Amino acid sequence: MKDHAQDVRYEPDERPPLPLTIGLGLQYATLTVAGIVLTPAILVGAAGGEEAYLAWAVFAALVVSGVTTVIQSARIGRLGSGYLLLMGSSGAFLAVCVAALERGGGGLMASLIIVSSLCQFILAAKLSLFRKIFTPTVAGTVLMLIPVTLGPIIFRKLNDVPAEAAPSAAPVTAGLTLALMAILSMRAGGAWRLWAGALGMVAGCTFGGLFYGIYDTRRVLEADWIGFPQLAWPGLDFGFGPDFWALLPAFVLVTLVGALDTIGDGIAIQRISWRRPRAIDFQSIQGALTADSLGNLLSGLTGTVPNTTYAASIAVADITRVAARVVGICVGVIFVTLAFLPKLVAVIVAIPGPVVAAYLIVLVASLFILGLRVLMHDGLDYRKGFAVGIAFWLGIAFQLEWIYPELLQGAWSDLLGNSMTVGGMTVIVLTQFVELTGPRPRRLKTELTLANLAKIDSFLSDFASRGKRGEEMTDRLRAVGEEMLLTLTRPQDEGTAPAGRHLLLVARNDGDAVELEFAATTDDSNLEDQLALLGEQTTGPPVETEVSLRLLRHYASSVRHQQFHDTDVITVRVGPAASM
């Protein structure tokens, strides 16, 4: 079966032609700028803020989103993912930000955003410690629930037309837009497919404007071409009063939920960005979280809504098959430019609701499939499948208020009314339950040197004996331990490791199989990718390296390599010969 990723036209490191780059940048900006602008507008309006603060909050949101989008795509040092991920205002913060504005004004809101962003910085730096919590299973579930969370917004947009418009305006315009995008996406090739979203929106806007008058030309005509808002920065309030401590837990929780969404987006964009399948780069995930944290920090400092990665950018990359990071850089520049061009912002915001809804329908369908791909790639056994199923349906039920709505009012309604929050937390709780109630693992910590081969061999032999494993399974475990030690120490001169470099070996029983986890300091090469390339190499690593890798692949049922900035974690599953 031909893998979807083999159809990628431009990988992250490649450069599309300039017209295509700019065109796709405008398409991405058209899709996401409404969310960036409308989120702070809803916030200020709900809290009864002044018009000057509204203009400032929208301006700051565009600038912060543009700067962080460039950083996210370009990957500056450890900042950014290095993939085509867009940043924008986060609607998840609306409820808590409105509460903060009403209780203590913009200064209180800004201080809460800044403090909660520090928690995400810590999570990004120490993601290896939370690897058992924020797993691909959790990320895939959250991705599948994004369409559920966006569902109410999409269906409201479907009927978002002026009151005087004809009854057929909304369904006909939405239907035409959706039909054209579907036809071009499924049957067209080449450039036509790349421009499916943009052409569908242009057709929908033109048709709706000419025949139904639902395109808001008045907004466009009244907007200035160039403008800078009045300085209405709310300042910072670090008085740490009762309101601050009362709202801080909610801000931290929403921040962590946003981090979970970013992890899911980071995994998903990697899956669709390369022609050849690759292991998940968790250093890139850490970079994505750090850039997200920086965006929240800048949002707090400027007094606007926190931002997050926009999953819509993944769906567009999936549809167009263009994953070049230069497109993301282009989008970031467009965001910053739009902050100073109110008329162009008005052109985008004036797009009729039914056209936006049709476009979002195509995107969320793609996101749902991406979530399934992440889950299937990670492997869905019975326990993971059960956790995902329960989490998915609970997320839907709470989102649609099917479960005891009369009991979930106020803060509980804000917390449990989001399917990603409920589903993400549910799958985390269920997977952690499996982890905590499983067989107790055994651990060995030692220096990472070949001199400790005998210690590792003795540890694995004793583990097999305690688990009443047969001779054949014992030999497999010992062989895996030897080949892993050889592989991990080979980059060092004469098999010696620098002072302070240690190996943590964790062994646990899992039915007929055994799971071995090797945690050590980071190396540049990814073992999972090396194993995948074994059958294709004509020239490459030394013969002894390839022999070790081939032996490891022979003895292990699966090998998963997670690379973080501070730690390498290689999980090897070893099963009996009959299950290989």
Steps between C-alpha positions, in 0.01 A plus 500: 500500500642837401551728798334841491823679592665388176280757321665793682597761242727713718663378823586742784853570372394556137403832342191526277494764226449851638150548347384172656656593836326838508173353373494229764604754763198713410278192507619405849463859619149523355400189690646592840496879527129505582566283807794717605292817472162379623626330819626821667197683361267251672704526819491880522134512401396241759685684776365841396841639406559831325538543127862616537593182688320290237709653220819451702418136589434413133820675387710326768345160417596533132856610579560229762348233273720613212822505701438162661395345167835602351683358802291183495575436133863614487611323822750741655721292728266313732212736422249371248408169340660555159171400335213683336302576817305823529439685826185693584264615775371216718125483556559256788607795718188708439307391810787548748618823336149650517486410870840665558398817312177528698670444838819700466530648151762448233790519744376197697437306180847579367674392823309169505594429138867572570519278810313211337729522194794419728341161574505422129865601474576245774295233322686565174842479667419181693270327252698177537375474859139517377540265203275238661220757529516696175512204261406461130183325623401814689600723208302294248189511720524878538542541124186293436308718746602832344217470241255435785615813684480709183162349402278761671704784349477346153125448516442852630707630209284306255208732579700816563342727238321837527142480622370647173674237285291248308432167681699315235809722531677299769441142375560581131820698564638241744403214269668658197820570695514150649423329169771689311763430767405132513515460123838672471647319803389152388526512122731785400877476488798728497439868564121465497514279805737738679255786452183305584437686827572846364296445182208364701497806726534745211213330318286500814568867575435605140179302470370604842585865439353524148180299547422541869697805613645320804859619455548797737644759260409784739752375756771495234422847364496664843831351619823703471776377274778553752461554870655464846270465803499733797729368776260336747733258677328386823824464697589221744354423841728290718328581827424127541167568665215252563370527143842405363523181707136412435545515122857366470407125509254547215758690293762229561256222408398671175868560422577128546202407281638735236839330536333165440344642184842630388657157556227343286549760228879452512467125453241535225698750291805271513293208372397685183815703428735232365486271200670225698357409845714618791505449874336782696756769581425587861763773498278668241201449731695666781580787264132534409404516868772757572381722214143459625617602848677803355179597320304484826768704677495769228120499506506567873761773467293675230163441670324284242362145480756214523573315180547140394578292193221493243408150387351646184853547364554123523183433305600745226846340475331160481272613218757697298793261572724804559683488835783746430585707808562806281122514449456532877757779510307674223175468698664651809618800299147540359350498852733779614433697181124462543525655846583830327248457211146518641339490155658165409393361837148617418510323159572171676266548796217591259497151343144364544447252782371219272820519291719480811290209631535303177875549507518388863297186425768386256778578746349328805430188297870487418592554868284207608681271256836633619407405856421148384835478323688603813314237704555223246870581462547484878322163510150445637477197725184418697585721797594805294196452279272483803651818647467688169141384449386603848687832479357581157138440596528674836653798321206514259243451777632782720551731203135453395372508861356150488625407849329664802498855360297620799789408733774658292460873539736794540870409520429130451316575178796705372743221593303198377329663204802445277533158337881525473529568874271213600631255240864586561472470876300175471752326278783618727324360810421166334848449354659594833270251674631226271856615565464510879310172536726299269784273609762677711804584287858433603767766457874507456702822498862479393769686311466476123817308419579165342664401830150466648380246241526221757288698748227558239513136389463382861210740559309373194573135581371548854191684371422213261551246776264681738240518224543127430599567140636215291855468374413629153336818639787552745750485215296757305499742791873462559571547127289818489681634805839435340412652162342807664809560713724464194283742305481758777873498574632474142515878438743529792873441459608150593165423657540744787243761597559852628490547876146516631337318209271232639252244375168423666362162395138423590355153436133410533288198409213546255329165453716272287725793411751711691545874462849640550556874533851642456534863614831679440636839405413622154678393183448658158385185317155348528511121533144459375584681175821299458305173529249621240781579255686170532348344194574803281861579582758463229766699680485629851599385847787263570432130463512435876234765563268350241551152645394621845193669357401192302540279805293742706224498240510120497463461877254785567132510411511881485741785571387853586754779545398826670764774482474793741750781558622344823422130461479215250231242576500179294215258567554145372223242508625141500256218435539123468612366163150385408367857517774654287 
